[in-house]
């Protein structure tokens, strides 16, 4: 059973590593995100969101659901940590 688990982990790691081979280099100005997405955000953010700060408009307006999801995950992890530590303290008493 242990060897099967190791084989599955190695195969998954190899597939993930293979998936990164085709990615553009870090900071590549010719990557699709730099050529298509970023210019649109820079030129249209004030007209579409009426927010003068580009970073604020990206986080609050364009990526609002994503940011809300990240905040929910962090809140849930914090609550679980509090509950675990609380139950450990009650057991000691």
Steps between C-alpha positions, in 0.01 A plus 500: 500500500785737584675436169174565310468836675857594411443404136182711484680799653791465257269475198301803617821697554627405155173611337509831689865555405422421137222759509744774599735437208274687256445803724657836403807622685451711812457865402487426127356812331372288211294263716124493432420668831740786427383551144122467539378517859723763661459769232122468518500537878733801481303683231143411601506486879401862562220493243356167615540525878531875565783424742820702445725240665567205267594257778183575696284463192659165412457354849158643576324509162660260253608234749237557767370144509852358505600733785182410688581131458855549631369697797245227576769230493728700733209569737405131503858394570524748786176375651614139477828589673311673780267203544788250507699702751192553713414130512863415586490741793174348632654152492796614708272638771 
